[in-house]
């Protein structure tokens, strides 16, 4: 009776063997298909991979993604606070915003912002119903880039509102009391105590949003913005090398998303400090 | 740390409650409660659950708004300022400033889970009082030594036992150098074997002359550490007096019944 299970062998079921072999076969098949199929035209892919127009398109996609996400996150945080506040008109405003911007297709919103000058030829600054203090032509102010940012940022804000709100709701309400108890103002307790704890729940769904956004920027080609997909389309419309140029776009989209994954897991690690799953084990030491 | 003799309370009230009323909808939690706490006094508030003890300390800390009456700290009206002939509710910055004078220890500890033990204690001094990091760190280490947790500085709250967490919470409150410490049933959420280590810390503070209001179910602790005991029932102060005398020979039938039930 001196067995010790620490020396026991791992159990490997027959199903795992079968599944493992099947997966290996599928992987090989896909690789074989990618490498040997001449219609991918890999030399053409390589030729355009670092072409100037493509890199410019990639730059636009990245820039739009980053700025639209920042705008969306700020708007989402403000709208989430408005939704949770006791100030009724603020709640109504936030609800109306969510209703309108989540309820309509992004494509329509983009076209709307791009054609803002049709509805509103001049933008003016001044008191309501009074002569304006300053005036600008809408077409000069709302460039395609700004129209894209407005469209993407405002739509993103509507989704981020719910993500931020869920994060804030996940924080123990007693934390607000504890922050007050050390004399913090509401603003300071939000940024020092509540938001850092909510981030743990905000980051994973936000990661999804960033990835959707990186791909949704492809929509801006309808308003004459030269994003990654559009720059690829411009070339294959001319050369008819559709598949290899789409592979160029796929390559860059996957690069961007790999980068975002790495960023997300770093952020998640940062904001989960103090929580059991990654905390070092308790080391019992004698009380001094 | 010198230890002035127990019950050396001066005459000037630090904390003063005048006819405080608190309602939740149609339920009245506090019926015109008046109470003076003098410098160096340790006031234990006892009573059955639902008697308004916790509500009382939460009102003193302005975590709950009172509906009538007034609360003064060092003669300053809490939560309202006089504007001409009227009293007007203060803004959140003024209320936050007043709260710095009152340390609060909660039943559920409520440490900041995303900060280490020493960061929890440094947060108030650095963010609210504007202390330098080195000063805040020294002070945190001193206080954590005082509550017997010098070996847990870098731990996260989740890695500590309930008793240890509550001692950190006491250090966190003390780090703000409050005029008065308020305790809302500090041992009610603890396993029985951990109650002692927290009560020892509170008793040490009492001996050191800290002005304190302690809501508690621990009658033995109230007898040992408190200078005065207040017995509440149904939102009213039913009996109060010097702790040992009152607990040994209650004047009211209701306190006698309560004590016979909990002891």
Contacts between the chains, C-beta under 8 A, distances in Angstrom:
chain1	res1	chain2	res2	distance
A	172	B	110	7.5
A	174	B	106	6.8
A	174	B	108	6.2
A	174	B	110	4.7
A	175	B	110	6.5
A	175	B	112	7.1
A	177	B	63	5.5
A	177	B	104	7.9
A	177	B	106	6.9
A	177	B	110	6.8
A	178	B	106	6.8
A	178	B	110	4.0
A	178	B	111	7.5
A	178	B	112	7.0
A	180	B	61	7.8
A	180	B	62	7.9
A	180	B	63	6.4
A	180	B	96	7.2
A	180	B	99	6.1
A	181	B	61	6.6
A	181	B	63	7.6
A	181	B	99	6.8
A	181	B	102	8.0
A	181	B	103	7.5
A	181	B	104	3.9
A	181	B	106	7.5
A	181	B	173	7.0
A	182	B	99	7.9
A	182	B	100	7.6
A	182	B	123	6.6
A	182	B	124	3.6
A	182	B	128	6.1
A	182	B	172	6.7
A	182	B	173	7.4
A	182	B	175	7.9
A	182	B	176	5.7
A	183	B	96	5.1
A	183	B	97	6.9
A	183	B	99	4.7
A	183	B	100	3.5
A	183	B	124	6.4
A	183	B	128	4.5
A	183	B	129	8.0
A	183	B	176	6.2
A	184	B	96	6.2
A	184	B	124	7.7
A	184	B	127	6.7
A	184	B	128	5.9
A	185	B	92	5.6
A	185	B	93	5.4
A	185	B	96	4.5
A	186	B	92	5.2
A	188	B	127	6.1
A	188	B	128	7.5
A	192	B	123	7.0
A	192	B	127	5.9
A	193	B	112	5.9
A	196	B	114	5.2
A	197	B	112	7.9
A	197	B	113	6.7
A	197	B	114	5.6
A	271	B	114	7.4
A	273	B	114	6.1
A	273	B	156	7.2
A	274	B	113	4.9
A	274	B	114	4.8
A	274	B	115	6.7
A	274	B	116	7.5
A	274	B	156	3.9
A	274	B	157	6.8
A	274	B	158	6.3
A	275	B	113	6.8
A	275	B	114	8.0
A	275	B	156	7.8
A	275	B	158	6.6
A	276	B	158	5.4
A	279	B	156	5.5
A	279	B	158	6.1
A	279	B	159	6.0
A	280	B	159	7.7
A	281	B	159	7.9
A	282	B	155	7.5
A	282	B	159	4.5
A	282	B	160	7.8
A	285	B	151	5.0
A	286	B	151	8.0
A	287	B	148	5.5
A	287	B	151	7.0
A	288	B	145	7.8
A	288	B	148	7.3
A	288	B	150	5.1
A	288	B	151	5.8
